[in-house]
């Protein structure tokens, strides 16, 4: 993210240019995630927290799909060890939508 394509104009008074560009980079990253994750509704406004929740769920879905893929199951490999903070495949995640009731 070397380019700050979203940074246009002068920063608001009192705001550091580096902080403004960091904010622009973060916003660009959220926009990219929004485009890449198919479960995010395209025509609905979603918060950054909701975007991250969709990203986490999508990654877990992809991980589960890989772990249960028939070609991989035929290789008879032991299941990978869980990393700290990861959920077992059968454990449902608690959605954050209850927190977003504004």
C-alpha positions as CSV (number, residue, x, y, z in Angstrom):
1,X,0.0,0.0,0.0
2,X,2.7,2.4,-1.0
3,X,0.3,4.7,-2.9
4,X,-2.3,6.7,-1.0
5,X,-4.8,7.0,-3.8
6,X,-7.6,7.8,-1.4
7,X,-5.7,10.7,0.2
8,X,-6.8,13.8,-1.6
9,X,-6.7,17.4,-0.6
10,X,-5.1,18.8,2.6
11,X,-5.6,17.2,6.0
12,X,-8.1,18.8,8.4
13,X,-6.5,21.2,10.8
14,X,-4.6,19.5,13.6
15,X,-4.4,16.2,11.8
16,X,-1.0,14.7,11.0
17,X,-0.4,13.9,7.3
18,X,1.0,10.5,8.2
19,X,-2.1,9.7,10.3
20,X,-4.4,10.8,7.5
21,X,-2.6,8.5,5.0
22,X,-2.7,5.6,7.5
23,X,-6.5,6.2,7.8
24,X,-6.7,6.2,3.9
25,X,-4.7,3.0,3.7
26,X,-7.0,1.3,6.3
27,X,-10.1,2.5,4.4
28,X,-8.7,1.1,1.2
29,X,-8.0,-2.2,2.8
30,X,-11.6,-2.4,4.1
31,X,-12.9,-1.6,0.6
32,X,-10.7,-4.4,-0.8
33,X,-12.0,-6.9,1.8
34,X,-15.5,-5.8,1.1
35,X,-15.0,-6.7,-2.6
36,X,-13.2,-10.0,-2.0
37,X,-15.5,-11.6,0.6
38,X,-18.7,-12.9,-1.1
39,X,-20.8,-13.0,2.0
40,X,-20.8,-9.2,2.5
41,X,-24.0,-7.7,1.1
42,X,-22.9,-5.5,-1.7
43,X,-25.7,-2.9,-1.5
44,X,-25.9,-2.6,2.3
45,X,-23.9,-0.4,4.6
46,X,-21.8,-2.4,7.0
47,X,-19.5,-1.3,9.7
48,X,-15.8,-2.2,9.8
49,X,-16.5,-4.6,12.7
50,X,-19.1,-6.4,10.5
51,X,-16.6,-6.5,7.6
52,X,-14.1,-8.2,9.9
53,X,-16.7,-10.6,11.2
54,X,-17.5,-11.6,7.6
55,X,-13.8,-12.0,6.8
56,X,-13.3,-14.2,9.8
57,X,-16.3,-16.4,9.0
58,X,-15.2,-16.6,5.4
59,X,-11.7,-17.7,6.3
60,X,-13.2,-20.3,8.7
61,X,-15.5,-21.6,5.9
62,X,-12.5,-21.9,3.5
63,X,-10.5,-23.7,6.2
64,X,-13.3,-26.1,6.8
65,X,-13.7,-26.7,3.1
66,X,-10.0,-27.5,2.8
67,X,-10.1,-29.8,5.9
68,X,-13.1,-31.8,4.5
69,X,-12.1,-31.9,0.8
70,X,-12.4,-35.5,-0.4
71,X,-9.0,-35.4,-2.2
72,X,-7.3,-34.3,1.0
73,X,-9.2,-36.8,3.1
74,X,-7.9,-39.6,0.9
75,X,-4.3,-38.7,1.9
76,X,-5.1,-39.8,5.5
77,X,-3.2,-37.0,7.1
78,X,-3.8,-36.3,10.8
79,X,-5.9,-33.2,11.4
80,X,-3.8,-30.0,11.9
81,X,-3.3,-28.9,15.4
82,X,-5.4,-25.9,16.4
83,X,-3.7,-22.6,16.7
84,X,-4.4,-20.5,19.9
85,X,-7.6,-18.6,19.3
86,X,-8.9,-20.9,16.6
87,X,-12.3,-22.6,16.9
88,X,-12.7,-26.4,16.3
89,X,-14.6,-27.1,13.1
90,X,-17.8,-28.0,14.9
91,X,-17.9,-24.9,17.2
92,X,-20.2,-22.2,15.9
93,X,-19.0,-18.6,16.2
94,X,-21.1,-16.1,18.1
95,X,-22.1,-13.4,15.6
96,X,-21.2,-9.8,16.5
97,X,-24.5,-8.5,15.1
98,X,-25.9,-8.3,18.7
99,X,-23.3,-5.7,19.4
100,X,-24.2,-3.6,16.4
101,X,-27.6,-2.4,17.4
102,X,-27.2,1.3,16.9
